[in-house]
Amino acid sequence: MVERDTYTKMAVAKARAMEASNKYTALMEMCLTDSPSKEEVGEHLLTIQRLRADHLEAAQVRDQRRTEEVEELKGKLILAEKEKVGL
């Protein structure tokens, strides 16, 4: 009787281990299917690069405008100082 109980416990433990292994395998398969494909990752990368380029271009235009504004203000300041000296 002891041998039969031991065998039964071992069979139950093995069945539980197999069930846990199956659950783990299913979880890993789900993780793999949820992962983006290489094509999707490539598309996202291209989108990011395009957005960065657009952002860089906008920043360069903004900097150019600011530079022009500063030069204009410098010219006005020089004229104002010349008028002060002339008075």
C-alpha positions in Angstrom: 0.0 0.0 0.0 2.9 2.4 0.8 4.3 1.8 -2.7 1.0 2.6 -4.3 0.6 5.8 -2.3 4.2 6.8 -3.2 3.5 6.1 -6.9 0.2 8.0 -6.8 2.0 11.1 -5.2 4.7 10.9 -7.8 2.2 10.7 -10.7 0.3 13.7 -9.3 3.5 15.7 -8.8 4.5 14.9 -12.4 1.1 15.9 -13.7 1.4 19.2 -11.9 4.9 19.8 -13.2 3.7 19.1 -16.7 0.7 21.5 -16.3 3.1 24.2 -15.0 5.4 23.6 -18.0 2.5 23.8 -20.4 1.3 27.1 -18.8 4.9 28.5 -19.0 5.1 27.4 -22.7 1.8 29.1 -23.4 2.9 32.3 -21.7 6.2 32.4 -23.7 4.2 31.8 -26.9 2.0 34.7 -26.0 5.0 36.9 -25.3 6.4 36.0 -28.7 3.2 36.8 -30.5 2.8 40.1 -28.7 6.3 41.1 -29.8 6.5 43.4 -32.8 7.9 41.9 -36.0 11.2 43.2 -37.6 9.1 45.0 -40.2 7.1 46.8 -37.6 10.2 47.8 -35.7 11.8 49.0 -38.9 8.7 51.1 -39.7 8.8 52.6 -36.2 12.5 53.4 -36.6 11.8 55.2 -39.9 9.0 57.2 -38.3 11.3 58.2 -35.4 14.1 59.2 -37.8 11.6 61.2 -39.9 10.2 63.0 -36.9 13.7 63.8 -35.6 14.7 65.2 -39.0 11.5 67.3 -39.0 12.2 68.5 -35.5 15.8 69.3 -36.4 14.7 71.3 -39.4 12.2 73.2 -37.4 14.8 74.0 -34.7 17.2 75.2 -37.4 14.6 77.5 -38.9 13.7 78.9 -35.4 17.4 79.5 -34.7 17.9 81.3 -38.0 14.9 83.6 -37.2 16.3 84.3 -33.8 19.7 85.1 -35.3 18.1 87.5 -37.7 16.1 89.1 -34.9 19.3 89.5 -32.8 21.1 91.1 -35.7 18.2 93.5 -36.3 18.1 94.4 -32.6 21.9 95.0 -32.6 21.4 97.4 -35.6 18.7 99.3 -33.8 20.8 99.5 -30.7 23.8 100.9 -32.7 21.5 103.5 -34.3 20.1 104.5 -30.9 23.6 104.9 -29.5 24.6 107.0 -32.5 21.6 109.2 -32.0 22.5 109.7 -28.3 26.0 110.6 -29.2 24.8 113.0 -31.9 22.6 114.9 -29.5 
